[in-house]
Amino acid sequence: MNNDTYQVITDRIIAQLEKGVVPWQKPWRGGEQMPRNLISGREYRGVNVFLLHAMSYQSPHWLTFKQASALGGHVKKGERACPVVFWKRLQVADKTEPTGNKAIPFLRYYSVFNVAQCEDIPPDKIPVQNGSQREHCPITEAENIVAAMPKRPEIKHGGGRACYSPSLDCVTMPKPEHFRSGQDFYSVLFHELTHSSGHASRLNRKGISGEDGEWSAFGSTPYAREELVAEMGAAFLSGHAGIVERTLDNSAAYVQAWLARLKEDRRLIVQAAAAQKAADFILDTKFPLPETEDAE
């Protein structure tokens, strides 16, 4: 048994759970097909399905670094691979066996990348995904909030991930029509824009505006606090846009995972104040935070 391989996979699963993410649920479409290798066409099985679905890419097609190179493409700079596991049979000497050898199952892993993480792969080598998508109808109030944000970061649409990069000061979102609803799209967008409000050029919030321009260490308390700020900020903004009823359930489920880590932190109210400040910044309001009062 390869303990290192078990540790790699275990750490990967724990990392997803610590994010408060239910990997088989996401508010945008894509990835409904079983993940499979682009070259062989074979579907991945077992824990690999969980690991690859958790990456939330739209395309179900994956390949190794060498396979991408063989097609004339390459992995984009800065992209991280996902481990997949497989069993090999290792022949070892065993005098009790008639053949003098015994096959022992041996767990191994290798790294793969989604086609969305690669460039210059010939389009005719990537199967076209079938599937319907809804027509996106912009919500006027939500659009107005996004348009009015001061110093708004660049927002790119495409791919299968929603994220904010502090170093690039850029929000990346799946296309609006890929979300299950317009409310889901704006709720996720508000979450990422709240993250962006912490950039050094805006509110310079601890946890997102480090010296290297990147996040605090994953799983750390500052990271957890920043996630709370982003989700609370998204709830505030959703309320202004009139879609709060749809998003509060999602927000509550997301925040709950972080409360386990922060339950001993009695300064949780500080995160609500930071979230309010972020929402006020995005809404371009100048309302001061309420004064604190001594308990009677």
ROGUSE-283711 format. One record per residue (C-alpha): residue number from 1; residue in three letters; x, y, z. Coordinates in steps of 0.02 Angstrom, whole numbers, plus 32768, in hexadecimal, padded with zeros to 4 digits. Example, Ala and Ser with C-alpha at 12.3 -4.5 7.8 and 13.67 -1.06 7.14 Angstrom:
2
<nr:1&rest:ALA&xx:8267&yy:7F1F&zz:8186>
<nr:2&rest:SER&xx:82AC&yy:7FCB&zz:8165>
END
This chain:
296
<nr:1&rest:MET&xx:8000&yy:8000&zz:8000>
<nr:2&rest:ASN&xx:8042&yy:80AB&zz:7FD0>
<nr:3&rest:ASN&xx:801E&yy:8119&zz:8067>
<nr:4&rest:ASP&xx:8058&yy:81B4&zz:8009>
<nr:5&rest:THR&xx:7FD2&yy:819A&zz:7F85>
<nr:6&rest:TYR&xx:7F4B&yy:8184&zz:8008>
<nr:7&rest:GLN&xx:7F85&yy:8224&zz:805C>
<nr:8&rest:VAL&xx:7F80&yy:8286&zz:7FB8>
<nr:9&rest:ILE&xx:7ECD&yy:8250&zz:7F97>
<nr:10&rest:THR&xx:7E95&yy:8265&zz:804C>
<nr:11&rest:ASP&xx:7EDD&yy:8315&zz:8052>
<nr:12&rest:ARG&xx:7E84&yy:833E&zz:7FAF>
<nr:13&rest:ILE&xx:7DDB&yy:8308&zz:7FF2>
<nr:14&rest:ILE&xx:7DF4&yy:8361&zz:8099>
<nr:15&rest:ALA&xx:7E23&yy:8400&zz:803C>
<nr:16&rest:GLN&xx:7D7D&yy:83FD&zz:7FDE>
<nr:17&rest:LEU&xx:7D19&yy:83DC&zz:807B>
<nr:18&rest:GLU&xx:7D73&yy:8466&zz:80D9>
<nr:19&rest:LYS&xx:7D3E&yy:84DF&zz:8051>
<nr:20&rest:GLY&xx:7C8A&yy:84C1&zz:8083>
<nr:21&rest:VAL&xx:7C6B&yy:8482&zz:7FD3>
<nr:22&rest:VAL&xx:7BF9&yy:83F1&zz:7FA8>
<nr:23&rest:PRO&xx:7C5B&yy:83BD&zz:7F0D>
<nr:24&rest:TRP&xx:7BCA&yy:836A&zz:7EB5>
<nr:25&rest:GLN&xx:7B61&yy:8407&zz:7EC3>
<nr:26&rest:LYS&xx:7B84&yy:84AD&zz:7E6F>
<nr:27&rest:PRO&xx:7B13&yy:853B&zz:7E34>
<nr:28&rest:TRP&xx:7B4A&yy:8530&zz:7D7E>
<nr:29&rest:ARG&xx:7B35&yy:84AD&zz:7CF9>
<nr:30&rest:GLY&xx:7BC0&yy:8447&zz:7CAC>
<nr:31&rest:GLY&xx:7C1C&yy:83AC&zz:7CE0>
<nr:32&rest:GLU&xx:7B7F&yy:8340&zz:7CDC>
<nr:33&rest:GLN&xx:7BDC&yy:82BF&zz:7C74>
<nr:34&rest:MET&xx:7C4D&yy:8244&zz:7CCB>
<nr:35&rest:PRO&xx:7D02&yy:8280&zz:7CCC>
<nr:36&rest:ARG&xx:7D6C&yy:8224&zz:7C4C>
<nr:37&rest:ASN&xx:7E17&yy:8224&zz:7BFC>
<nr:38&rest:LEU&xx:7E1A&yy:828B&zz:7B5E>
<nr:39&rest:ILE&xx:7E8F&yy:8214&zz:7B01>
<nr:40&rest:SER&xx:7E4D&yy:8169&zz:7B32>
<nr:41&rest:GLY&xx:7D99&yy:819D&zz:7B4E>
<nr:42&rest:ARG&xx:7D93&yy:812E&zz:7BE8>
<nr:43&rest:GLU&xx:7D2A&yy:816B&zz:7C7A>
<nr:44&rest:TYR&xx:7D7F&yy:8180&zz:7D21>
<nr:45&rest:ARG&xx:7D39&yy:8117&zz:7DAE>
<nr:46&rest:GLY&xx:7D2D&yy:8110&zz:7E6B>
<nr:47&rest:VAL&xx:7D76&yy:819F&zz:7ECF>
<nr:48&rest:ASN&xx:7DB7&yy:81EE&zz:7E2E>
<nr:49&rest:VAL&xx:7D05&yy:8220&zz:7E00>
<nr:50&rest:PHE&xx:7CF9&yy:8280&zz:7EA4>
<nr:51&rest:LEU&xx:7DA4&yy:82D0&zz:7E91>
<nr:52&rest:LEU&xx:7D87&yy:830C&zz:7DDE>
<nr:53&rest:HIS&xx:7CD3&yy:8345&zz:7DF6>
<nr:54&rest:ALA&xx:7D0D&yy:83AC&zz:7E8C>
<nr:55&rest:MET&xx:7D78&yy:8416&zz:7E17>
<nr:56&rest:SER&xx:7CD5&yy:845C&zz:7DCB>
<nr:57&rest:TYR&xx:7D0E&yy:8468&zz:7D17>
<nr:58&rest:GLN&xx:7C8A&yy:8464&zz:7C8F>
<nr:59&rest:SER&xx:7CE7&yy:83EB&zz:7C20>
<nr:60&rest:PRO&xx:7CED&yy:8335&zz:7C58>
<nr:61&rest:HIS&xx:7D90&yy:8319&zz:7BF8>
<nr:62&rest:TRP&xx:7E37&yy:8308&zz:7C4F>
<nr:63&rest:LEU&xx:7EE8&yy:82DF&zz:7C16>
<nr:64&rest:THR&xx:7F99&yy:82D6&zz:7C56>
<nr:65&rest:PHE&xx:8021&yy:8356&zz:7C36>
<nr:66&rest:LYS&xx:8071&yy:82E0&zz:7BB7>
<nr:67&rest:GLN&xx:7FCC&yy:82C1&zz:7B5F>
<nr:68&rest:ALA&xx:7FB0&yy:837C&zz:7B4C>
<nr:69&rest:SER&xx:805E&yy:8391&zz:7B04>
<nr:70&rest:ALA&xx:8044&yy:82FF&zz:7A8B>
<nr:71&rest:LEU&xx:7FAC&yy:835B&zz:7A45>
<nr:72&rest:GLY&xx:8013&yy:83F7&zz:7A28>
<nr:73&rest:GLY&xx:7FCB&yy:8451&zz:7ABE>
<nr:74&rest:HIS&xx:8009&yy:847E&zz:7B6A>
<nr:75&rest:VAL&xx:7FCA&yy:849C&zz:7C1A>
<nr:76&rest:LYS&xx:7FAD&yy:8553&zz:7C44>
<nr:77&rest:LYS&xx:802B&yy:85A3&zz:7CB7>
<nr:78&rest:GLY&xx:7FF9&yy:859A&zz:7D6D>
<nr:79&rest:GLU&xx:7F77&yy:8510&zz:7D58>
<nr:80&rest:ARG&xx:7F77&yy:8486&zz:7DD9>
<nr:81&rest:ALA&xx:7F5C&yy:83CF&zz:7DB4>
<nr:82&rest:CYS&xx:7EDF&yy:835C&zz:7E06>
<nr:83&rest:PRO&xx:7F1A&yy:82B0&zz:7E41>
<nr:84&rest:VAL&xx:7EC2&yy:8213&zz:7E04>
<nr:85&rest:VAL&xx:7EE6&yy:8166&zz:7E49>
<nr:86&rest:PHE&xx:7EF6&yy:80BB&zz:7DFD>
<nr:87&rest:TRP&xx:7F28&yy:800D&zz:7E35>
<nr:88&rest:LYS&xx:7FBF&yy:7FB0&zz:7DF2>
<nr:89&rest:ARG&xx:7FEE&yy:7EFE&zz:7E17>
<nr:90&rest:LEU&xx:809D&yy:7EEE&zz:7E5B>
<nr:91&rest:GLN&xx:80EE&yy:7E43&zz:7E45>
<nr:92&rest:VAL&xx:814E&yy:7E0D&zz:7EE0>
<nr:93&rest:ALA&xx:81A7&yy:7D6A&zz:7F08>
<nr:94&rest:ASP&xx:813F&yy:7CEF&zz:7F6B>
<nr:95&rest:LYS&xx:8179&yy:7C3B&zz:7F7C>
<nr:96&rest:THR&xx:80CD&yy:7C05&zz:7FB7>
<nr:97&rest:GLU&xx:8086&yy:7C2A&zz:7F0B>
<nr:98&rest:PRO&xx:8094&yy:7BA8&zz:7E7F>
<nr:99&rest:THR&xx:80E2&yy:7C2A&zz:7E0C>
<nr:100&rest:GLY&xx:8158&yy:7C68&zz:7E91>
<nr:101&rest:ASN&xx:810B&yy:7D17&zz:7E85>
<nr:102&rest:LYS&xx:8075&yy:7D6F&zz:7ECB>
<nr:103&rest:ALA&xx:801A&yy:7E08&zz:7E87>
<nr:104&rest:ILE&xx:7FFE&yy:7E90&zz:7F09>
<nr:105&rest:PRO&xx:7F87&yy:7F21&zz:7EE6>
<nr:106&rest:PHE&xx:7FE9&yy:7FC3&zz:7EEB>
<nr:107&rest:LEU&xx:7F92&yy:806D&zz:7EEE>
<nr:108&rest:ARG&xx:7FE1&yy:80F3&zz:7E81>
<nr:109&rest:TYR&xx:7FAE&yy:81A0&zz:7E49>
<nr:110&rest:TYR&xx:7FD4&yy:8214&zz:7DBA>
<nr:111&rest:SER&xx:7FA1&yy:82C6&zz:7D90>
<nr:112&rest:VAL&xx:7F24&yy:8302&zz:7D0F>
<nr:113&rest:PHE&xx:7EE6&yy:83A9&zz:7CCF>
<nr:114&rest:ASN&xx:7E3D&yy:83DA&zz:7C8B>
<nr:115&rest:VAL&xx:7E3B&yy:8413&zz:7BD6>
<nr:116&rest:ALA&xx:7E05&yy:84BF&zz:7C17>
<nr:117&rest:GLN&xx:7EAF&yy:84CA&zz:7C6C>
<nr:118&rest:CYS&xx:7F08&yy:84B1&zz:7BC7>
<nr:119&rest:GLU&xx:7F2C&yy:8519&zz:7B2D>
<nr:120&rest:ASP&xx:7F49&yy:84F4&zz:7A73>
<nr:121&rest:ILE&xx:7EF5&yy:8449&zz:7A75>
<nr:122&rest:PRO&xx:7EA5&yy:8436&zz:79C7>
<nr:123&rest:PRO&xx:7DE9&yy:8453&zz:79D9>
<nr:124&rest:ASP&xx:7DC2&yy:83B9&zz:7971>
<nr:125&rest:LYS&xx:7E16&yy:834F&zz:79F7>
<nr:126&rest:ILE&xx:7D9A&yy:8386&zz:7A7C>
<nr:127&rest:PRO&xx:7CEC&yy:8338&zz:7A6C>
<nr:128&rest:VAL&xx:7C5D&yy:83B4&zz:7A68>
<nr:129&rest:GLN&xx:7BEF&yy:83AD&zz:7B03>
<nr:130&rest:ASN&xx:7B36&yy:839B&zz:7AE7>
<nr:131&rest:GLY&xx:7ABD&yy:83E9&zz:7B5F>
<nr:132&rest:SER&xx:7A42&yy:8477&zz:7B70>
<nr:133&rest:GLN&xx:7A5E&yy:8518&zz:7BCC>
<nr:134&rest:ARG&xx:79E3&yy:8598&zz:7C08>
<nr:135&rest:GLU&xx:79CF&yy:8645&zz:7BBD>
<nr:136&rest:HIS&xx:7A1A&yy:86C4&zz:7C34>
<nr:137&rest:CYS&xx:79A8&yy:8756&zz:7C5F>
<nr:138&rest:PRO&xx:7A0C&yy:87DE&zz:7CB9>
<nr:139&rest:ILE&xx:79C4&yy:881C&zz:7D5D>
<nr:140&rest:THR&xx:79C6&yy:88D9&zz:7D4D>
<nr:141&rest:GLU&xx:79E6&yy:8903&zz:7E04>
<nr:142&rest:ALA&xx:7A74&yy:8886&zz:7E0F>
<nr:143&rest:GLU&xx:7AC1&yy:88C6&zz:7D6D>
<nr:144&rest:ASN&xx:7AB9&yy:8977&zz:7DB0>
<nr:145&rest:ILE&xx:7B17&yy:8943&zz:7E4E>
<nr:146&rest:VAL&xx:7BA2&yy:88F4&zz:7DE8>
<nr:147&rest:ALA&xx:7BAD&yy:8988&zz:7D70>
<nr:148&rest:ALA&xx:7BB6&yy:8A08&zz:7DFD>
<nr:149&rest:MET&xx:7C43&yy:89B3&zz:7E5E>
<nr:150&rest:PRO&xx:7CD6&yy:8A2C&zz:7E70>
<nr:151&rest:LYS&xx:7D7E&yy:89ED&zz:7E30>
<nr:152&rest:ARG&xx:7D26&yy:8950&zz:7DF4>
<nr:153&rest:PRO&xx:7D9E&yy:88C2&zz:7DC7>
<nr:154&rest:GLU&xx:7D9C&yy:8872&zz:7D1C>
<nr:155&rest:ILE&xx:7D14&yy:87EE&zz:7D0D>
<nr:156&rest:LYS&xx:7D32&yy:875F&zz:7C94>
<nr:157&rest:HIS&xx:7CAC&yy:86E2&zz:7C62>
<nr:158&rest:GLY&xx:7CD5&yy:8632&zz:7C29>
<nr:159&rest:GLY&xx:7D15&yy:858E&zz:7C6B>
<nr:160&rest:GLY&xx:7CCF&yy:852C&zz:7CFC>
<nr:161&rest:ARG&xx:7D0F&yy:8585&zz:7D97>
<nr:162&rest:ALA&xx:7CDD&yy:861E&zz:7DFA>
<nr:163&rest:CYS&xx:7D70&yy:8671&zz:7E50>
<nr:164&rest:TYR&xx:7DCA&yy:8714&zz:7E76>
<nr:165&rest:SER&xx:7E85&yy:8727&zz:7E59>
<nr:166&rest:PRO&xx:7ED2&yy:87B0&zz:7EC6>
<nr:167&rest:SER&xx:7F75&yy:87AF&zz:7E64>
<nr:168&rest:LEU&xx:7F19&yy:87CD&zz:7DBF>
<nr:169&rest:ASP&xx:7E8C&yy:882F&zz:7E11>
<nr:170&rest:CYS&xx:7E13&yy:87CF&zz:7DA5>
<nr:171&rest:VAL&xx:7D6E&yy:8774&zz:7DC3>
<nr:172&rest:THR&xx:7D50&yy:86D9&zz:7D59>
<nr:173&rest:MET&xx:7C9F&yy:8696&zz:7D47>
<nr:174&rest:PRO&xx:7C49&yy:860D&zz:7CE2>
<nr:175&rest:LYS&xx:7BD8&yy:8657&zz:7C5D>
<nr:176&rest:PRO&xx:7B32&yy:8697&zz:7CA6>
<nr:177&rest:GLU&xx:7ACB&yy:861E&zz:7C3E>
<nr:178&rest:HIS&xx:7B25&yy:858C&zz:7C8E>
<nr:179&rest:PHE&xx:7ADE&yy:85B2&zz:7D3B>
<nr:180&rest:ARG&xx:7A3D&yy:8561&zz:7D72>
<nr:181&rest:SER&xx:79EE&yy:860C&zz:7D88>
<nr:182&rest:GLY&xx:7A15&yy:86C4&zz:7D7E>
<nr:183&rest:GLN&xx:7A0C&yy:86CF&zz:7E3C>
<nr:184&rest:ASP&xx:7A94&yy:864B&zz:7E4A>
<nr:185&rest:PHE&xx:7B02&yy:86A8&zz:7DCE>
<nr:186&rest:TYR&xx:7AF9&yy:874E&zz:7E29>
<nr:187&rest:SER&xx:7B0D&yy:86FF&zz:7ED4>
<nr:188&rest:VAL&xx:7BB1&yy:86AE&zz:7E9F>
<nr:189&rest:LEU&xx:7BE9&yy:874D&zz:7E47>
<nr:190&rest:PHE&xx:7BC6&yy:87B4&zz:7EE4>
<nr:191&rest:HIS&xx:7C2D&yy:8738&zz:7F49>
<nr:192&rest:GLU&xx:7CC3&yy:874F&zz:7ED6>
<nr:193&rest:LEU&xx:7CAF&yy:880C&zz:7ECD>
<nr:194&rest:THR&xx:7CAC&yy:8812&zz:7F8B>
<nr:195&rest:HIS&xx:7D53&yy:87B7&zz:7F89>
<nr:196&rest:SER&xx:7D95&yy:8837&zz:7F0E>
<nr:197&rest:SER&xx:7D63&yy:88C6&zz:7F82>
<nr:198&rest:GLY&xx:7DF0&yy:888F&zz:7FF5>
<nr:199&rest:HIS&xx:7E76&yy:88B1&zz:7F72>
<nr:200&rest:ALA&xx:7F01&yy:8929&zz:7FA5>
<nr:201&rest:SER&xx:7EBE&yy:89AA&zz:7F2A>
<nr:202&rest:ARG&xx:7E13&yy:89A9&zz:7F7E>
<nr:203&rest:LEU&xx:7DF5&yy:897E&zz:8036>
<nr:204&rest:ASN&xx:7E9D&yy:8927&zz:8051>
<nr:205&rest:ARG&xx:7E4C&yy:88A0&zz:80BB>
<nr:206&rest:LYS&xx:7EBB&yy:8828&zz:811C>
<nr:207&rest:GLY&xx:7EAE&yy:8778&zz:80D9>
<nr:208&rest:ILE&xx:7EAA&yy:87A8&zz:8022>
<nr:209&rest:SER&xx:7F29&yy:8833&zz:800C>
<nr:210&rest:GLY&xx:7FC8&yy:87DC&zz:8044>
<nr:211&rest:GLU&xx:8076&yy:8814&zz:8013>
<nr:212&rest:ASP&xx:8073&yy:879C&zz:7F7F>
<nr:213&rest:GLY&xx:7FC6&yy:87D6&zz:7F49>
<nr:214&rest:GLU&xx:7F7B&yy:872B&zz:7F6A>
<nr:215&rest:TRP&xx:7F0A&yy:86D8&zz:7FEA>
<nr:216&rest:SER&xx:7F38&yy:86AD&zz:809A>
<nr:217&rest:ALA&xx:7F68&yy:85F7&zz:80AD>
<nr:218&rest:PHE&xx:7ED9&yy:8581&zz:8084>
<nr:219&rest:GLY&xx:7E81&yy:8540&zz:811F>
<nr:220&rest:SER&xx:7ECA&yy:85C8&zz:818D>
<nr:221&rest:THR&xx:7E5B&yy:8632&zz:81FC>
<nr:222&rest:PRO&xx:7E76&yy:86CF&zz:8190>
<nr:223&rest:TYR&xx:7E41&yy:866A&zz:80F7>
<nr:224&rest:ALA&xx:7DA5&yy:862C&zz:8150>
<nr:225&rest:ARG&xx:7D79&yy:86DB&zz:8188>
<nr:226&rest:GLU&xx:7D8C&yy:871C&zz:80D6>
<nr:227&rest:GLU&xx:7D13&yy:8697&zz:8098>
<nr:228&rest:LEU&xx:7C96&yy:86CD&zz:811C>
<nr:229&rest:VAL&xx:7CAA&yy:8782&zz:80E7>
<nr:230&rest:ALA&xx:7C8D&yy:8754&zz:8031>
<nr:231&rest:GLU&xx:7BF1&yy:86F0&zz:8052>
<nr:232&rest:MET&xx:7BA6&yy:876F&zz:80C9>
<nr:233&rest:GLY&xx:7BCF&yy:87F9&zz:804D>
<nr:234&rest:ALA&xx:7B79&yy:8796&zz:7FC4>
<nr:235&rest:ALA&xx:7ADF&yy:8785&zz:8033>
<nr:236&rest:PHE&xx:7ADC&yy:8843&zz:8052>
<nr:237&rest:LEU&xx:7AEC&yy:8868&zz:7F98>
<nr:238&rest:SER&xx:7A69&yy:87E6&zz:7F6C>
<nr:239&rest:GLY&xx:79F3&yy:883D&zz:7FE3>
<nr:240&rest:HIS&xx:7A0D&yy:88E1&zz:7F86>
<nr:241&rest:ALA&xx:79EC&yy:8886&zz:7EE2>
<nr:242&rest:GLY&xx:794D&yy:8836&zz:7F23>
<nr:243&rest:ILE&xx:7989&yy:8782&zz:7F14>
<nr:244&rest:VAL&xx:79B5&yy:8762&zz:7FCA>
<nr:245&rest:GLU&xx:7930&yy:86DD&zz:7FE2>
<nr:246&rest:ARG&xx:7982&yy:866F&zz:7F60>
<nr:247&rest:THR&xx:7A33&yy:8682&zz:7FA1>
<nr:248&rest:LEU&xx:7A24&yy:867B&zz:805D>
<nr:249&rest:ASP&xx:7A12&yy:85BD&zz:8063>
<nr:250&rest:ASN&xx:7AAE&yy:85A8&zz:7FF9>
<nr:251&rest:SER&xx:7B0C&yy:8625&zz:8064>
<nr:252&rest:ALA&xx:7AD9&yy:85D4&zz:8107>
<nr:253&rest:ALA&xx:7B16&yy:852A&zz:80CC>
<nr:254&rest:TYR&xx:7BBB&yy:8574&zz:8091>
<nr:255&rest:VAL&xx:7BDD&yy:85D7&zz:812F>
<nr:256&rest:GLN&xx:7BB1&yy:8546&zz:81A1>
<nr:257&rest:ALA&xx:7C4F&yy:84E8&zz:816E>
<nr:258&rest:TRP&xx:7CBA&yy:8579&zz:81A6>
<nr:259&rest:LEU&xx:7C61&yy:8592&zz:824B>
<nr:260&rest:ALA&xx:7CAB&yy:84EE&zz:8289>
<nr:261&rest:ARG&xx:7D59&yy:853A&zz:827A>
<nr:262&rest:LEU&xx:7D26&yy:85E4&zz:82BC>
<nr:263&rest:LYS&xx:7CAD&yy:85B0&zz:8346>
<nr:264&rest:GLU&xx:7D2B&yy:85E1&zz:83CB>
<nr:265&rest:ASP&xx:7D46&yy:868B&zz:837C>
<nr:266&rest:ARG&xx:7CD8&yy:8706&zz:83DC>
<nr:267&rest:ARG&xx:7D05&yy:8791&zz:8362>
<nr:268&rest:LEU&xx:7C94&yy:874A&zz:82D9>
<nr:269&rest:ILE&xx:7C33&yy:87EE&zz:82D8>
<nr:270&rest:VAL&xx:7CD1&yy:883F&zz:8292>
<nr:271&rest:GLN&xx:7CBB&yy:87D6&zz:81F5>
<nr:272&rest:ALA&xx:7C08&yy:8815&zz:81E1>
<nr:273&rest:ALA&xx:7C49&yy:88C7&zz:81F0>
<nr:274&rest:ALA&xx:7CCE&yy:88A3&zz:816C>
<nr:275&rest:ALA&xx:7C4A&yy:8857&zz:80FB>
<nr:276&rest:GLN&xx:7BDB&yy:88F2&zz:8110>
<nr:277&rest:LYS&xx:7C70&yy:8961&zz:80E8>
<nr:278&rest:ALA&xx:7C92&yy:88FB&zz:804B>
<nr:279&rest:ALA&xx:7BDC&yy:8904&zz:8014>
<nr:280&rest:ASP&xx:7BDA&yy:89C0&zz:8033>
<nr:281&rest:PHE&xx:7C76&yy:89D3&zz:7FC9>
<nr:282&rest:ILE&xx:7C2B&yy:896F&zz:7F38>
<nr:283&rest:LEU&xx:7B88&yy:89D1&zz:7F46>
<nr:284&rest:ASP&xx:7BF0&yy:8A72&zz:7F4A>
<nr:285&rest:THR&xx:7B9A&yy:8AAD&zz:7FE9>
<nr:286&rest:LYS&xx:7BE7&yy:8B13&zz:8074>
<nr:287&rest:PHE&xx:7B7E&yy:8AD4&zz:8104>
<nr:288&rest:PRO&xx:7BE5&yy:8AC6&zz:81A5>
<nr:289&rest:LEU&xx:7BE0&yy:8A27&zz:8209>
<nr:290&rest:PRO&xx:7B6D&yy:8A32&zz:82A1>
<nr:291&rest:GLU&xx:7BB9&yy:8A63&zz:8347>
<nr:292&rest:THR&xx:7BD2&yy:89D7&zz:83C5>
<nr:293&rest:GLU&xx:7B72&yy:89DD&zz:8467>
<nr:294&rest:ASP&xx:7BA2&yy:899D&zz:8511>
<nr:295&rest:ALA&xx:7B36&yy:890F&zz:8550>
<nr:296&rest:GLU&xx:7AC1&yy:893F&zz:85DB>
END
